[in-house]
């Protein structure tokens, strides 16, 4: 397993390319790049970010959402424009060297739960997987409490209906959906391609990994038992990073947990 950090951890503090430069000096193995505006969805900008990452390799690209509801809309022009946007992000991801496109899926402006519509999802995601495959990438459909993929049961249904789709596990989103994150590990199985981690306290308030109550040892053990050997991406919100020293302590904590599991093989 490789420990990484998302540029989204610096959202609002640094522009994306500057976040990449800051991350290049951190003791991490890899990076997820969060493209935070439409003008960043270009191969030229992606090449700049790739350069700023230095020796860090980019495992995944995570675009700012908003267009995902239109991927299987009703007007043909709406669908075409949404897919054009999607292809630009894929091209940027390919330039970054990313292998995974993180996909939230359909949502509402109120960020409330939507009824599960497997047919709608297949209609949208199957052609997305084909486009990603052309670029040597996969769609990493993320479990998000306010989107479509909210429970392990839905993951199992999606695996059957979409044999080409992969998954991103977000443990805080599992918690917010009232699910044990480890149940998602088992449901996603060998299609798990990316993991987002954060931590939370007894009241469910988010914090940096190692500052809360989540059992990261159990998570890493479960991932290892499942045969997962991919990226584990720290994805804290900027407000959770009280200082650069606190971030470094959290990185060290996660590295110790991962090394501890590896040493007990």
N, C-alpha and C positions, 0 to 999 in steps of 0.2 A: 504494500500500500504506500502511496505517496501523499504526503501532507501538503496541501495547498491553501491559498487564500484567494478570495474573489476581490477584484478591483472595486466591487460594490461596497466593500468595507470602508472605502474612502469617499463614497458618494456625497457630494456637497462640500468636501474639503479640498479635493484635488480633481482636476480634469482627468479623464481616463488615461491619457498618455503619461501624465505626471504620477498618477497612482501606480502605473506599471513600473516607472522608474524607481519609486519608493520601494516597491515590493522586490525589485531585483536585488536589494541589499539585505533582505530579510532571510533568516535561516529556514526557508521553506523549499519544497521540491518542485512545485508547479503552481500554475495560476489559472483562474477562470476569469475571462474578460467580460465585463458587463458594459455593453454598448449603450450609452445613456441618452443619445439623441439621434435623430434621423441622419444628420450629416456625418455621423461616425460609421454609418453602415456602408463603407466603401473599402475597396481593396487598398487604396492609397493610405487611408487612415489606419487600416489594420496593419499595414507594413510599418508605419511609424510606431504603433504600439508594440509590435513584434520586436522592433529594434530596442525599444525602451525596456523590455523585459529582460534583456541580456541573456544570461544562461538559463533562465527559467523557461520551461516549455509550457505552452498553453494547452490545457487539456480540453477546455470547453468554452463556448461562447454563449452568452446569456443576454439577449436584446431586451431593451425596454419594451414592455407589452403595449397593447392598444389595438393592434391590427388583427390579433388572433381570432377575435369574434367573427371576422369577415372571411376567414379562410374557407368556410363552407356557408357563406351567406346565400342569399337568393338572387340578387341581381348579378348577371354575368360579369359586368364591368367591376363590380365590387370585389368579386372573387379574383379576377385577373389582377387588379391593383394590389390586393393583399398578397398574392403569390409573387408578384414582382418585388415587393418589399422583402418578403421572406427569402427570395433568391439572392438579393443583395446582401442580406445578413449571412447567408450560407457562403457566399463568395468571400466576404470579409473573414468569416471563420476559417475557411480553407487557407487564406493568406496567413492567418495567425498560427496555423498548424493544428487547430482544434480538431478533435475527433467527435465531439458531442455538441449538438445544438440543444440547449435547455429550453423546453417548451412548457408553458403554463397551461395553455388551453383556454377554452371558453369560460367567460366570467361575466359578472354583472357589475355595473358601476357602484352598487351598494356593497360589493364584496360579500354577498350572502350566497348560501348554497343554491345550486341549480339542480333541477331534476336530472338524473343520469340518463343520457341519450347515447347509447353505444353506436347506433347507426350513424348519427351525426358525426361522432368522433372518427369512425372508420372512413367516412366520406372525406373528411378533412385531412386526416393524418396519413392515410395510405399514399397519396401522391406526394406528401411532404417527405416521407421516407424514401421514395424513389429519387427525389431531387437531392436529398442528402447523400444517398449512396453514390450518385454520380461524382460527388466531391470527396469520397472516402470518409464520409461522416455518417453518424446515426442521430436519430431524434431521441433525446433523453426526456421522455414525458415525466414531468415532476408532479408528485403528490402535493396538492395545494388545497388548503381547507376551504377556500372560497372559489375554487374552480371545479372541474369535473372529476379529477382523479383524487378522491377523498378517502377511500377505504381500501384495505387489502383485497376485499372481494371484487371491487371494481378493477383492481390491477389484474386479478386472475382472469376476469372476463376480457379485458383488453389484450392480455397475452394470447388468448385463444383467437380473438377476432383479428388481431394485427400481429402476425408472426414476425414482422420485420421491425417492430418498434422496440426501443429499449427504454430504460427508466432512470430517473434521477430521484434518489431518496432525500427528502428534506425532513430532518427529525423534528424540528420545531413545528412544522406544518402538521406532522402526524400528531404531536401533542395537542395542537389547537383543534384538531378534528376528533379528539378524544380517543385516539388509537395508540397502542404501544408501538413505537418505531420499529422494534424487532420483528413485529408481525409483517411489516412491509419488506424487511430484508428477505424473509422466507417467501413471501408472495412474488416479489420481483425476481428472485432466484438468479439464474445465470444471465438474465437480461438486465441486471443492474449494471449501469455504466458510470455512475457518478453519485457522489454523496455530499450533501450540504449539512454542515453541523453548526450548531449554536448551543447555548445552555440556558437554563432557566432556574429560578428559585422556587420555593415552596408555593408561592402565589402565582406561578406561571409567568413572572416577569423575566424578560430575556436578559442574558448576560453573556460574557465571554466564556468559552469552554474552560472548565476548571473552576469557575466561580460560582457554579450553581449545584444542583442536586442530581443532574442526569448521570447515569452510570455509563461512562464512555468505555470502560473496560468491557462491559457486557456487549456493547455495540461492536467494538473492534473484534472481540472474540466471535460474535455471531457472523460478522462479515467474513472473517477468516475461515470459519467452519463452512460457510457457503461457497468458499473458493474465490471470493472477491479479492482482487489484487490491483484495484484501480485507485483513482484519486479520492481523497477525503478532503473536501474543500471547506475551510472555515468561512462562514458567510455572516459575520456579525454586522448589525447596523452601526453606522458611525457613532451614534450616541452611546453605544455600549463600550466604546474604546475610550476609557477615561484618560489614558496616557499611552505613549509609545512603549513605556516599560510594562504596562499591563498587557498590551498586545504581545510583547515578547515573552512574558510569563505564560500566557495562554498557549502560544506556539510551542514553548518548551514542554508544557504539560501534555499537549496532544502528542508530541513526538515521543515522550516517555511512555505514554499508553500504548502507542503503536509498536514501539521497540519492545516493550514488555511482553506483548502477545507474540511477537516474532521470536523472542528469545525462549519462549516456553513451548515452541513447536516440538 
